[in-house]
Amino acid sequence: MLNTETDTPVERQLLVRTKSGDRRAFEGLILANTARAYRTAYRLLGNMEDAFDLCQEAFLRAYQNIHRFDENRAFYPWLYSILKNLCLNFLKRKRKQPSAIGDPQLWERTFATSLPGPAEQILQSEDVKRLWQAIDGLSESHRRVLIMKHFDNLSYAEMAEILSIPIGTVMSRLYHARKRLGEIYDNL
């Protein structure tokens, strides 16, 4: 199934050529997806160098496993899954290591990296802190779809593919997540 929301005939052609061993074609996939992947990694990690390193690792793993990929599917959801797993594993390892600074709060990493300009000023806002307290109060499934949609800017189709659920379920979860977020926010 070709996902017309995220795939283009050019991307599909690059995937087919990459699977046949054309490294130059994979460079095209890297160029088309680097900025989006970097934003995702930076949002998760809160560190430019780590985000850059893990993006490179994600692309390398994607290339090494491209033979497993169905070129009729969208590339980015597959890359997103690889990247997200690498970032989460990295954070788990990092938490086990003592740090003088400590691990930044989730809301700081996510909100600071999703805003243009001087995010530090906005982070001081009590409303922002309250918003992230409300997001933290959501169930895991609601928090996940909310972040994927509003911070990772994934389409419903991409979210459905990543989560292995129907698009209708994604839309329903997102609706209920937004509704529950408002309830929690109002009660803080």
LUMTI-414721 format. One record per atom (N, C-alpha, C): atom name; x, y, z. Coordinates in nm, 2 decimals, decimal comma. Example, Ala and Ser with C-alpha at 12.3 -4.5 7.8 and 13.67 -1.06 7.14 Angstrom:
% residues 2
+------+--------+--------+--------+
! atom !      x !      y !      z !
+------+--------+--------+--------+
!    N !   1,32 !  -0,57 !   0,78 !
!   CA !   1,23 !  -0,45 !   0,78 !
!    C !   1,32 !  -0,33 !   0,78 !
!    N !   1,28 !  -0,22 !   0,71 !
!   CA !   1,37 !  -0,11 !   0,71 !
!    C !   1,29 !   0,00 !   0,79 !
+------+--------+--------+--------+
This chain:
% residues 188
+------+--------+--------+--------+
! atom !      x !      y !      z !
+------+--------+--------+--------+
!    N !   0,08 !  -0,12 !   0,00 !
!   CA !   0,00 !   0,00 !   0,00 !
!    C !   0,09 !   0,12 !   0,00 !
!    N !   0,08 !   0,21 !  -0,10 !
!   CA !   0,15 !   0,33 !  -0,11 !
!    C !   0,08 !   0,44 !  -0,04 !
!    N !   0,15 !   0,50 !   0,06 !
!   CA !   0,09 !   0,61 !   0,14 !
!    C !   0,11 !   0,74 !   0,06 !
!    N !   0,01 !   0,79 !  -0,01 !
!   CA !   0,03 !   0,91 !  -0,09 !
!    C !   0,05 !   1,04 !  -0,01 !
!    N !   0,02 !   1,03 !   0,12 !
!   CA !   0,04 !   1,15 !   0,21 !
!    C !   0,19 !   1,17 !   0,23 !
!    N !   0,26 !   1,06 !   0,24 !
!   CA !   0,40 !   1,08 !   0,28 !
!    C !   0,50 !   1,04 !   0,17 !
!    N !   0,46 !   0,95 !   0,08 !
!   CA !   0,54 !   0,90 !  -0,02 !
!    C !   0,52 !   0,98 !  -0,15 !
!    N !   0,63 !   0,98 !  -0,23 !
!   CA !   0,62 !   1,04 !  -0,36 !
!    C !   0,67 !   0,93 !  -0,46 !
!    N !   0,64 !   0,94 !  -0,58 !
!   CA !   0,69 !   0,85 !  -0,68 !
!    C !   0,85 !   0,85 !  -0,68 !
!    N !   0,90 !   0,97 !  -0,65 !
!   CA !   1,05 !   0,98 !  -0,65 !
!    C !   1,10 !   0,90 !  -0,53 !
!    N !   1,04 !   0,91 !  -0,41 !
!   CA !   1,08 !   0,84 !  -0,29 !
!    C !   1,07 !   0,69 !  -0,32 !
!    N !   0,96 !   0,65 !  -0,38 !
!   CA !   0,95 !   0,50 !  -0,41 !
!    C !   1,06 !   0,46 !  -0,50 !
!    N !   1,09 !   0,54 !  -0,60 !
!   CA !   1,20 !   0,50 !  -0,70 !
!    C !   1,33 !   0,49 !  -0,62 !
!    N !   1,36 !   0,58 !  -0,53 !
!   CA !   1,48 !   0,58 !  -0,46 !
!    C !   1,49 !   0,46 !  -0,37 !
!    N !   1,37 !   0,42 !  -0,31 !
!   CA !   1,37 !   0,29 !  -0,23 !
!    C !   1,40 !   0,17 !  -0,32 !
!    N !   1,34 !   0,16 !  -0,43 !
!   CA !   1,36 !   0,05 !  -0,52 !
!    C !   1,51 !   0,04 !  -0,57 !
!    N !   1,57 !   0,16 !  -0,60 !
!   CA !   1,71 !   0,16 !  -0,64 !
!    C !   1,80 !   0,13 !  -0,53 !
!    N !   1,77 !   0,18 !  -0,41 !
!   CA !   1,85 !   0,15 !  -0,29 !
!    C !   1,85 !   0,00 !  -0,26 !
!    N !   1,73 !  -0,06 !  -0,27 !
!   CA !   1,72 !  -0,21 !  -0,25 !
!    C !   1,80 !  -0,29 !  -0,35 !
!    N !   1,82 !  -0,23 !  -0,47 !
!   CA !   1,90 !  -0,30 !  -0,57 !
!    C !   2,05 !  -0,27 !  -0,56 !
!    N !   2,09 !  -0,20 !  -0,45 !
!   CA !   2,23 !  -0,17 !  -0,42 !
!    C !   2,28 !  -0,04 !  -0,46 !
!    N !   2,20 !   0,05 !  -0,50 !
!   CA !   2,24 !   0,19 !  -0,54 !
!    C !   2,26 !   0,28 !  -0,42 !
!    N !   2,38 !   0,30 !  -0,38 !
!   CA !   2,41 !   0,39 !  -0,26 !
!    C !   2,37 !   0,53 !  -0,28 !
!    N !   2,38 !   0,58 !  -0,41 !
!   CA !   2,35 !   0,72 !  -0,44 !
!    C !   2,20 !   0,74 !  -0,41 !
!    N !   2,12 !   0,64 !  -0,44 !
!   CA !   1,97 !   0,65 !  -0,42 !
!    C !   1,94 !   0,67 !  -0,27 !
!    N !   2,02 !   0,60 !  -0,19 !
!   CA !   1,99 !   0,61 !  -0,05 !
!    C !   2,03 !   0,75 !   0,00 !
!    N !   2,13 !   0,81 !  -0,06 !
!   CA !   2,17 !   0,95 !  -0,03 !
!    C !   2,05 !   1,04 !  -0,05 !
!    N !   1,97 !   1,01 !  -0,15 !
!   CA !   1,85 !   1,09 !  -0,18 !
!    C !   1,75 !   1,08 !  -0,06 !
!    N !   1,74 !   0,96 !  -0,01 !
!   CA !   1,65 !   0,93 !   0,10 !
!    C !   1,70 !   1,00 !   0,22 !
!    N !   1,83 !   1,00 !   0,24 !
!   CA !   1,89 !   1,07 !   0,36 !
!    C !   1,86 !   1,22 !   0,35 !
!    N !   1,88 !   1,28 !   0,23 !
!   CA !   1,86 !   1,42 !   0,21 !
!    C !   1,71 !   1,46 !   0,23 !
!    N !   1,62 !   1,37 !   0,19 !
!   CA !   1,48 !   1,40 !   0,20 !
!    C !   1,43 !   1,39 !   0,35 !
!    N !   1,50 !   1,32 !   0,43 !
!   CA !   1,44 !   1,29 !   0,56 !
!    C !   1,53 !   1,34 !   0,68 !
!    N !   1,65 !   1,40 !   0,65 !
!   CA !   1,74 !   1,43 !   0,76 !
!    C !   1,68 !   1,54 !   0,85 !
!    N !   1,63 !   1,64 !   0,80 !
!   CA !   1,58 !   1,75 !   0,89 !
!    C !   1,47 !   1,70 !   0,98 !
!    N !   1,38 !   1,63 !   0,93 !
!   CA !   1,27 !   1,57 !   1,01 !
!    C !   1,32 !   1,47 !   1,12 !
!    N !   1,41 !   1,39 !   1,08 !
!   CA !   1,47 !   1,29 !   1,17 !
!    C !   1,55 !   1,36 !   1,28 !
!    N !   1,62 !   1,46 !   1,24 !
!   CA !   1,70 !   1,54 !   1,34 !
!    C !   1,61 !   1,61 !   1,44 !
!    N !   1,51 !   1,67 !   1,40 !
!   CA !   1,41 !   1,74 !   1,49 !
!    C !   1,36 !   1,64 !   1,59 !
!    N !   1,32 !   1,52 !   1,54 !
!   CA !   1,27 !   1,42 !   1,63 !
!    C !   1,37 !   1,37 !   1,73 !
!    N !   1,49 !   1,35 !   1,69 !
!   CA !   1,60 !   1,30 !   1,78 !
!    C !   1,63 !   1,41 !   1,88 !
!    N !   1,64 !   1,54 !   1,83 !
!   CA !   1,67 !   1,65 !   1,92 !
!    C !   1,56 !   1,67 !   2,03 !
!    N !   1,44 !   1,65 !   1,98 !
!   CA !   1,33 !   1,67 !   2,08 !
!    C !   1,34 !   1,56 !   2,19 !
!    N !   1,37 !   1,44 !   2,15 !
!   CA !   1,38 !   1,33 !   2,24 !
!    C !   1,50 !   1,34 !   2,33 !
!    N !   1,61 !   1,39 !   2,28 !
!   CA !   1,74 !   1,38 !   2,35 !
!    C !   1,78 !   1,52 !   2,42 !
!    N !   1,74 !   1,63 !   2,35 !
!   CA !   1,77 !   1,76 !   2,41 !
!    C !   1,92 !   1,79 !   2,39 !
!    N !   1,99 !   1,73 !   2,30 !
!   CA !   2,13 !   1,75 !   2,28 !
!    C !   2,16 !   1,74 !   2,13 !
!    N !   2,22 !   1,85 !   2,08 !
!   CA !   2,24 !   1,85 !   1,93 !
!    C !   2,34 !   1,74 !   1,89 !
!    N !   2,45 !   1,72 !   1,96 !
!   CA !   2,55 !   1,63 !   1,91 !
!    C !   2,49 !   1,48 !   1,92 !
!    N !   2,42 !   1,45 !   2,03 !
!   CA !   2,36 !   1,32 !   2,04 !
!    C !   2,26 !   1,30 !   1,94 !
!    N !   2,18 !   1,40 !   1,91 !
!   CA !   2,08 !   1,39 !   1,81 !
!    C !   2,14 !   1,36 !   1,67 !
!    N !   2,25 !   1,43 !   1,64 !
!   CA !   2,31 !   1,41 !   1,51 !
!    C !   2,37 !   1,27 !   1,50 !
!    N !   2,44 !   1,23 !   1,61 !
!   CA !   2,50 !   1,09 !   1,61 !
!    C !   2,39 !   0,98 !   1,59 !
!    N !   2,28 !   1,00 !   1,66 !
!   CA !   2,18 !   0,89 !   1,65 !
!    C !   2,10 !   0,90 !   1,52 !
!    N !   2,09 !   1,01 !   1,46 !
!   CA !   2,03 !   1,02 !   1,33 !
!    C !   2,12 !   0,94 !   1,23 !
!    N !   2,25 !   0,97 !   1,24 !
!   CA !   2,34 !   0,89 !   1,15 !
!    C !   2,33 !   0,74 !   1,17 !
!    N !   2,32 !   0,70 !   1,30 !
!   CA !   2,31 !   0,56 !   1,33 !
!    C !   2,18 !   0,50 !   1,28 !
!    N !   2,07 !   0,58 !   1,29 !
!   CA !   1,94 !   0,54 !   1,24 !
!    C !   1,94 !   0,52 !   1,09 !
!    N !   2,01 !   0,61 !   1,01 !
!   CA !   2,02 !   0,60 !   0,87 !
!    C !   2,11 !   0,48 !   0,83 !
!    N !   2,21 !   0,46 !   0,91 !
!   CA !   2,30 !   0,34 !   0,88 !
!    C !   2,22 !   0,21 !   0,90 !
!    N !   2,15 !   0,20 !   1,01 !
!   CA !   2,07 !   0,08 !   1,04 !
!    C !   1,96 !   0,06 !   0,93 !
!    N !   1,90 !   0,17 !   0,89 !
!   CA !   1,80 !   0,16 !   0,78 !
!    C !   1,87 !   0,11 !   0,65 !
!    N !   1,99 !   0,16 !   0,62 !
!   CA !   2,05 !   0,11 !   0,50 !
!    C !   2,09 !  -0,04 !   0,51 !
!    N !   2,14 !  -0,07 !   0,63 !
!   CA !   2,19 !  -0,21 !   0,65 !
!    C !   2,07 !  -0,31 !   0,64 !
!    N !   1,95 !  -0,26 !   0,68 !
!   CA !   1,83 !  -0,35 !   0,68 !
!    C !   1,73 !  -0,32 !   0,57 !
!    N !   1,78 !  -0,24 !   0,47 !
!   CA !   1,68 !  -0,20 !   0,36 !
!    C !   1,63 !  -0,32 !   0,29 !
!    N !   1,70 !  -0,43 !   0,28 !
!   CA !   1,65 !  -0,55 !   0,22 !
!    C !   1,52 !  -0,60 !   0,28 !
!    N !   1,49 !  -0,57 !   0,41 !
!   CA !   1,37 !  -0,61 !   0,48 !
!    C !   1,26 !  -0,52 !   0,46 !
!    N !   1,29 !  -0,40 !   0,40 !
!   CA !   1,18 !  -0,30 !   0,39 !
!    C !   1,10 !  -0,32 !   0,26 !
!    N !   0,97 !  -0,30 !   0,28 !
!   CA !   0,88 !  -0,31 !   0,16 !
!    C !   0,87 !  -0,17 !   0,10 !
!    N !   0,92 !  -0,16 !  -0,02 !
!   CA !   0,93 !  -0,03 !  -0,09 !
!    C !   0,79 !   0,03 !  -0,12 !
!    N !   0,69 !  -0,05 !  -0,11 !
!   CA !   0,55 !   0,00 !  -0,13 !
!    C !   0,50 !   0,08 !  -0,01 !
!    N !   0,58 !   0,08 !   0,10 !
!   CA !   0,54 !   0,15 !   0,22 !
!    C !   0,61 !   0,28 !   0,23 !
!    N !   0,57 !   0,36 !   0,32 !
!   CA !   0,63 !   0,49 !   0,34 !
!    C !   0,76 !   0,47 !   0,42 !
!    N !   0,87 !   0,54 !   0,38 !
!   CA !   1,00 !   0,52 !   0,44 !
!    C !   1,01 !   0,58 !   0,58 !
!    N !   0,95 !   0,71 !   0,59 !
!   CA !   0,98 !   0,78 !   0,72 !
!    C !   0,92 !   0,71 !   0,84 !
!    N !   0,80 !   0,65 !   0,84 !
!   CA !   0,76 !   0,58 !   0,96 !
!    C !   0,85 !   0,47 !   1,00 !
!    N !   0,91 !   0,40 !   0,91 !
!   CA !   1,01 !   0,29 !   0,94 !
!    C !   1,13 !   0,36 !   1,00 !
!    N !   1,18 !   0,46 !   0,94 !
!   CA !   1,30 !   0,53 !   0,99 !
!    C !   1,27 !   0,59 !   1,13 !
!    N !   1,15 !   0,65 !   1,15 !
!   CA !   1,11 !   0,70 !   1,28 !
!    C !   1,12 !   0,60 !   1,39 !
!    N !   1,07 !   0,48 !   1,36 !
!   CA !   1,07 !   0,37 !   1,46 !
!    C !   1,21 !   0,33 !   1,50 !
!    N !   1,30 !   0,32 !   1,40 !
!   CA !   1,44 !   0,29 !   1,42 !
!    C !   1,50 !   0,40 !   1,51 !
!    N !   1,48 !   0,53 !   1,47 !
!   CA !   1,54 !   0,64 !   1,54 !
!    C !   1,48 !   0,65 !   1,68 !
!    N !   1,35 !   0,64 !   1,70 !
!   CA !   1,29 !   0,65 !   1,83 !
!    C !   1,35 !   0,54 !   1,92 !
!    N !   1,36 !   0,42 !   1,88 !
!   CA !   1,42 !   0,31 !   1,96 !
!    C !   1,56 !   0,34 !   2,00 !
!    N !   1,64 !   0,39 !   1,90 !
!   CA !   1,78 !   0,42 !   1,93 !
!    C !   1,79 !   0,53 !   2,04 !
!    N !   1,70 !   0,63 !   2,03 !
!   CA !   1,70 !   0,74 !   2,12 !
!    C !   1,66 !   0,69 !   2,26 !
!    N !   1,56 !   0,61 !   2,27 !
!   CA !   1,51 !   0,56 !   2,40 !
!    C !   1,61 !   0,47 !   2,46 !
!    N !   1,68 !   0,39 !   2,38 !
!   CA !   1,78 !   0,30 !   2,44 !
!    C !   1,90 !   0,39 !   2,49 !
!    N !   1,93 !   0,49 !   2,41 !
!   CA !   2,04 !   0,58 !   2,45 !
!    C !   2,01 !   0,65 !   2,58 !
!    N !   1,89 !   0,70 !   2,60 !
!   CA !   1,85 !   0,76 !   2,72 !
!    C !   1,85 !   0,67 !   2,84 !
!    N !   1,81 !   0,54 !   2,82 !
!   CA !   1,81 !   0,44 !   2,93 !
!    C !   1,96 !   0,42 !   2,97 !
!    N !   2,05 !   0,41 !   2,88 !
!   CA !   2,19 !   0,39 !   2,91 !
!    C !   2,24 !   0,51 !   2,98 !
!    N !   2,20 !   0,63 !   2,94 !
!   CA !   2,25 !   0,75 !   2,99 !
!    C !   2,20 !   0,77 !   3,14 !
!    N !   2,08 !   0,73 !   3,16 !
!   CA !   2,03 !   0,75 !   3,30 !
!    C !   2,10 !   0,66 !   3,40 !
!    N !   2,15 !   0,55 !   3,35 !
!   CA !   2,23 !   0,46 !   3,44 !
!    C !   2,36 !   0,52 !   3,48 !
!    N !   2,41 !   0,61 !   3,40 !
!   CA !   2,54 !   0,67 !   3,42 !
!    C !   2,52 !   0,80 !   3,51 !
!    N !   2,60 !   0,82 !   3,61 !
!   CA !   2,59 !   0,94 !   3,69 !
!    C !   2,62 !   1,06 !   3,61 !
!    N !   2,55 !   1,17 !   3,64 !
!   CA !   2,57 !   1,29 !   3,57 !
!    C !   2,57 !   1,41 !   3,66 !
!    N !   2,66 !   1,50 !   3,64 !
!   CA !   2,66 !   1,62 !   3,73 !
!    C !   2,54 !   1,71 !   3,70 !
!    N !   2,50 !   1,71 !   3,58 !
!   CA !   2,39 !   1,80 !   3,54 !
!    C !   2,25 !   1,73 !   3,56 !
!    N !   2,24 !   1,61 !   3,53 !
!   CA !   2,12 !   1,54 !   3,54 !
!    C !   2,04 !   1,54 !   3,41 !
!    N !   1,95 !   1,46 !   3,40 !
!   CA !   1,87 !   1,45 !   3,27 !
!    C !   1,76 !   1,56 !   3,27 !
!    N !   1,75 !   1,63 !   3,16 !
!   CA !   1,65 !   1,74 !   3,16 !
!    C !   1,51 !   1,68 !   3,16 !
!    N !   1,41 !   1,76 !   3,21 !
!   CA !   1,27 !   1,72 !   3,21 !
!    C !   1,22 !   1,70 !   3,07 !
!    N !   1,13 !   1,60 !   3,06 !
!   CA !   1,07 !   1,57 !   2,93 !
!    C !   1,01 !   1,69 !   2,87 !
!    N !   0,93 !   1,77 !   2,94 !
!   CA !   0,86 !   1,89 !   2,89 !
!    C !   0,96 !   1,99 !   2,83 !
!    N !   1,07 !   2,00 !   2,90 !
!   CA !   1,17 !   2,10 !   2,85 !
!    C !   1,23 !   2,06 !   2,72 !
!    N !   1,27 !   1,93 !   2,71 !
!   CA !   1,33 !   1,88 !   2,59 !
!    C !   1,23 !   1,89 !   2,47 !
!    N !   1,10 !   1,85 !   2,50 !
!   CA !   1,00 !   1,85 !   2,39 !
!    C !   0,97 !   1,99 !   2,35 !
!    N !   0,93 !   2,08 !   2,45 !
!   CA !   0,88 !   2,21 !   2,41 !
!    C !   0,99 !   2,30 !   2,36 !
!    N !   1,11 !   2,29 !   2,42 !
!   CA !   1,21 !   2,38 !   2,38 !
!    C !   1,25 !   2,36 !   2,23 !
!    N !   1,25 !   2,23 !   2,19 !
!   CA !   1,30 !   2,20 !   2,06 !
!    C !   1,19 !   2,21 !   1,95 !
!    N !   1,07 !   2,23 !   1,99 !
!   CA !   0,96 !   2,25 !   1,90 !
!    C !   0,93 !   2,39 !   1,87 !
!    N !   1,00 !   2,48 !   1,93 !
!   CA !   0,97 !   2,62 !   1,91 !
!    C !   1,08 !   2,70 !   1,85 !
!    N !   1,05 !   2,79 !   1,76 !
!   CA !   1,15 !   2,87 !   1,70 !
!    C !   1,19 !   2,99 !   1,80 !
!    N !   1,31 !   3,04 !   1,79 !
!   CA !   1,34 !   3,15 !   1,87 !
!    C !   1,38 !   3,12 !   2,02 !
!    N !   1,38 !   3,22 !   2,10 !
!   CA !   1,43 !   3,20 !   2,24 !
!    C !   1,34 !   3,12 !   2,33 !
!    N !   1,35 !   2,99 !   2,32 !
!   CA !   1,26 !   2,90 !   2,39 !
!    C !   1,28 !   2,91 !   2,54 !
!    N !   1,40 !   2,96 !   2,59 !
!   CA !   1,42 !   2,97 !   2,73 !
!    C !   1,32 !   3,06 !   2,80 !
!    N !   1,28 !   3,17 !   2,73 !
!   CA !   1,19 !   3,26 !   2,79 !
!    C !   1,05 !   3,20 !   2,80 !
!    N !   1,01 !   3,12 !   2,70 !
!   CA !   0,88 !   3,06 !   2,70 !
!    C !   0,88 !   2,95 !   2,81 !
!    N !   0,99 !   2,88 !   2,83 !
!   CA !   0,99 !   2,77 !   2,93 !
!    C !   0,96 !   2,82 !   3,07 !
!    N !   0,99 !   2,95 !   3,09 !
!   CA !   0,96 !   3,00 !   3,23 !
!    C !   0,81 !   3,02 !   3,25 !
!    N !   0,73 !   3,01 !   3,15 !
!   CA !   0,59 !   3,04 !   3,17 !
!    C !   0,52 !   2,93 !   3,25 !
!    N !   0,44 !   2,97 !   3,34 !
!   CA !   0,37 !   2,88 !   3,43 !
!    C !   0,27 !   2,80 !   3,34 !
!    N !   0,21 !   2,86 !   3,24 !
!   CA !   0,12 !   2,79 !   3,15 !
!    C !   0,18 !   2,67 !   3,08 !
!    N !   0,31 !   2,69 !   3,04 !
!   CA !   0,38 !   2,58 !   2,97 !
!    C !   0,40 !   2,47 !   3,07 !
!    N !   0,45 !   2,51 !   3,19 !
!   CA !   0,47 !   2,40 !   3,29 !
!    C !   0,34 !   2,33 !   3,32 !
!    N !   0,23 !   2,40 !   3,33 !
!   CA !   0,10 !   2,34 !   3,36 !
!    C !   0,06 !   2,25 !   3,24 !
!    N !   0,09 !   2,29 !   3,12 !
!   CA !   0,05 !   2,21 !   3,00 !
!    C !   0,13 !   2,08 !   3,01 !
!    N !   0,26 !   2,08 !   3,04 !
!   CA !   0,34 !   1,96 !   3,04 !
!    C !   0,30 !   1,87 !   3,16 !
!    N !   0,26 !   1,93 !   3,27 !
!   CA !   0,21 !   1,85 !   3,38 !
!    C !   0,08 !   1,77 !   3,33 !
!    N !   0,00 !   1,84 !   3,26 !
!   CA !  -0,12 !   1,78 !   3,21 !
!    C !  -0,09 !   1,67 !   3,11 !
!    N !   0,01 !   1,70 !   3,02 !
!   CA !   0,05 !   1,59 !   2,92 !
!    C !   0,10 !   1,47 !   2,99 !
!    N !   0,18 !   1,50 !   3,10 !
!   CA !   0,24 !   1,38 !   3,17 !
!    C !   0,13 !   1,31 !   3,24 !
!    N !   0,01 !   1,37 !   3,27 !
!   CA !  -0,10 !   1,30 !   3,33 !
!    C !  -0,18 !   1,21 !   3,24 !
!    N !  -0,15 !   1,22 !   3,11 !
!   CA !  -0,23 !   1,14 !   3,02 !
!    C !  -0,18 !   0,99 !   3,02 !
!    N !  -0,26 !   0,90 !   2,97 !
!   CA !  -0,22 !   0,76 !   2,96 !
!    C !  -0,11 !   0,76 !   2,86 !
!    N !  -0,03 !   0,65 !   2,86 !
!   CA !   0,08 !   0,64 !   2,76 !
!    C !   0,03 !   0,64 !   2,62 !
!    N !  -0,08 !   0,57 !   2,59 !
!   CA !  -0,13 !   0,57 !   2,45 !
!    C !  -0,18 !   0,71 !   2,41 !
!    N !  -0,24 !   0,79 !   2,50 !
!   CA !  -0,29 !   0,92 !   2,46 !
!    C !  -0,17 !   1,02 !   2,45 !
!    N !  -0,08 !   1,01 !   2,54 !
!   CA !   0,04 !   1,09 !   2,53 !
!    C !   0,12 !   1,07 !   2,40 !
!    N !   0,13 !   0,94 !   2,37 !
!   CA !   0,21 !   0,91 !   2,25 !
!    C !   0,15 !   0,97 !   2,12 !
!    N !   0,01 !   0,95 !   2,10 !
!   CA !  -0,05 !   1,01 !   1,98 !
!    C !  -0,04 !   1,16 !   1,98 !
!    N !  -0,06 !   1,22 !   2,10 !
!   CA !  -0,06 !   1,37 !   2,10 !
!    C !   0,08 !   1,42 !   2,06 !
!    N !   0,19 !   1,36 !   2,12 !
!   CA !   0,32 !   1,40 !   2,08 !
!    C !   0,36 !   1,37 !   1,94 !
!    N !   0,32 !   1,26 !   1,89 !
!   CA !   0,35 !   1,22 !   1,75 !
!    C !   0,28 !   1,33 !   1,66 !
!    N !   0,16 !   1,36 !   1,69 !
!   CA !   0,09 !   1,46 !   1,60 !
!    C !   0,14 !   1,60 !   1,61 !
!    N !   0,15 !   1,65 !   1,73 !
!   CA !   0,17 !   1,79 !   1,75 !
!    C !   0,32 !   1,83 !   1,77 !
!    N !   0,41 !   1,73 !   1,80 !
!   CA !   0,55 !   1,77 !   1,81 !
!    C !   0,63 !   1,70 !   1,70 !
!    N !   0,59 !   1,58 !   1,66 !
!   CA !   0,67 !   1,51 !   1,56 !
!    C !   0,61 !   1,54 !   1,42 !
!    N !   0,49 !   1,61 !   1,42 !
!   CA !   0,42 !   1,65 !   1,30 !
!    C !   0,40 !   1,53 !   1,20 !
!    N !   0,36 !   1,41 !   1,26 !
!   CA !   0,33 !   1,30 !   1,18 !
!    C !   0,19 !   1,30 !   1,13 !
!    N !   0,17 !   1,25 !   1,01 !
!   CA !   0,03 !   1,24 !   0,96 !
!    C !  -0,04 !   1,12 !   1,03 !
!    N !  -0,17 !   1,12 !   1,01 !
!   CA !  -0,25 !   1,01 !   1,07 !
!    C !  -0,20 !   0,87 !   1,01 !
!    N !  -0,17 !   0,87 !   0,88 !
!   CA !  -0,13 !   0,75 !   0,82 !
!    C !   0,01 !   0,70 !   0,87 !
!    N !   0,10 !   0,80 !   0,89 !
!   CA !   0,23 !   0,76 !   0,95 !
!    C !   0,21 !   0,71 !   1,09 !
!    N !   0,13 !   0,78 !   1,17 !
!   CA !   0,10 !   0,73 !   1,31 !
!    C !   0,05 !   0,59 !   1,31 !
!    N !  -0,05 !   0,57 !   1,22 !
!   CA !  -0,11 !   0,44 !   1,22 !
!    C !  -0,01 !   0,33 !   1,18 !
!    N !   0,08 !   0,36 !   1,09 !
!   CA !   0,18 !   0,26 !   1,05 !
!    C !   0,28 !   0,23 !   1,17 !
!    N !   0,32 !   0,34 !   1,23 !
!   CA !   0,42 !   0,32 !   1,34 !
!    C !   0,35 !   0,25 !   1,46 !
!    N !   0,23 !   0,28 !   1,49 !
!   CA !   0,16 !   0,21 !   1,60 !
!    C !   0,10 !   0,08 !   1,57 !
!    N !   0,09 !   0,05 !   1,44 !
!   CA !   0,03 !  -0,07 !   1,39 !
!    C !  -0,12 !  -0,08 !   1,43 !
!    N !  -0,19 !   0,03 !   1,41 !
!   CA !  -0,33 !   0,04 !   1,44 !
!    C !  -0,40 !   0,11 !   1,32 !
!    N !  -0,53 !   0,09 !   1,30 !
!   CA !  -0,60 !   0,16 !   1,19 !
!    C !  -0,60 !   0,31 !   1,21 !
!    N !  -0,61 !   0,39 !   1,10 !
!   CA !  -0,62 !   0,53 !   1,10 !
!    C !  -0,73 !   0,58 !   1,19 !
!    N !  -0,85 !   0,51 !   1,18 !
!   CA !  -0,96 !   0,55 !   1,27 !
!    C !  -0,93 !   0,55 !   1,41 !
!    N !  -0,85 !   0,45 !   1,45 !
!   CA !  -0,81 !   0,43 !   1,59 !
!    C !  -0,72 !   0,55 !   1,63 !
!    N !  -0,63 !   0,59 !   1,54 !
!   CA !  -0,54 !   0,70 !   1,57 !
!    C !  -0,62 !   0,82 !   1,59 !
!    N !  -0,72 !   0,85 !   1,50 !
!   CA !  -0,80 !   0,97 !   1,51 !
!    C !  -0,89 !   0,97 !   1,64 !
!    N !  -0,94 !   0,85 !   1,68 !
!   CA !  -1,02 !   0,84 !   1,80 !
!    C !  -0,93 !   0,86 !   1,92 !
!    N !  -0,81 !   0,81 !   1,93 !
!   CA !  -0,72 !   0,83 !   2,04 !
!    C !  -0,68 !   0,97 !   2,05 !
!    N !  -0,65 !   1,03 !   1,94 !
!   CA !  -0,61 !   1,17 !   1,94 !
!    C !  -0,73 !   1,26 !   1,99 !
!    N !  -0,85 !   1,23 !   1,95 !
!   CA !  -0,96 !   1,31 !   2,00 !
!    C !  -0,98 !   1,30 !   2,15 !
!    N !  -0,97 !   1,17 !   2,20 !
!   CA !  -0,99 !   1,15 !   2,34 !
!    C !  -0,87 !   1,21 !   2,42 !
!    N !  -0,75 !   1,20 !   2,36 !
!   CA !  -0,63 !   1,26 !   2,42 !
!    C !  -0,65 !   1,41 !   2,44 !
!    N !  -0,69 !   1,48 !   2,34 !
!   CA !  -0,71 !   1,62 !   2,35 !
!    C !  -0,82 !   1,65 !   2,45 !
!    N !  -0,93 !   1,58 !   2,45 !
!   CA !  -1,04 !   1,60 !   2,55 !
!    C !  -0,98 !   1,58 !   2,69 !
!    N !  -0,91 !   1,47 !   2,71 !
!   CA !  -0,86 !   1,44 !   2,85 !
!    C !  -0,76 !   1,54 !   2,89 !
!    N !  -0,67 !   1,59 !   2,79 !
!   CA !  -0,57 !   1,69 !   2,82 !
!    C !  -0,64 !   1,82 !   2,87 !
!    N !  -0,75 !   1,86 !   2,81 !
!   CA !  -0,82 !   1,98 !   2,85 !
!    C !  -0,88 !   1,96 !   2,99 !
!    N !  -0,93 !   1,84 !   3,02 !
!   CA !  -0,98 !   1,82 !   3,16 !
!    C !  -0,87 !   1,82 !   3,26 !
!    N !  -0,76 !   1,76 !   3,23 !
!   CA !  -0,65 !   1,76 !   3,33 !
!    C !  -0,60 !   1,90 !   3,35 !
!    N !  -0,58 !   1,97 !   3,24 !
!   CA !  -0,52 !   2,11 !   3,24 !
!    C !  -0,61 !   2,20 !   3,33 !
!    N !  -0,75 !   2,19 !   3,31 !
!   CA !  -0,84 !   2,27 !   3,38 !
!    C !  -0,84 !   2,24 !   3,53 !
!    N !  -0,80 !   2,12 !   3,57 !
!   CA !  -0,80 !   2,08 !   3,71 !
!    C !  -0,66 !   2,10 !   3,78 !
!    N !  -0,57 !   2,15 !   3,71 !
!   CA !  -0,44 !   2,18 !   3,77 !
!    C !  -0,43 !   2,31 !   3,84 !
+------+--------+--------+--------+
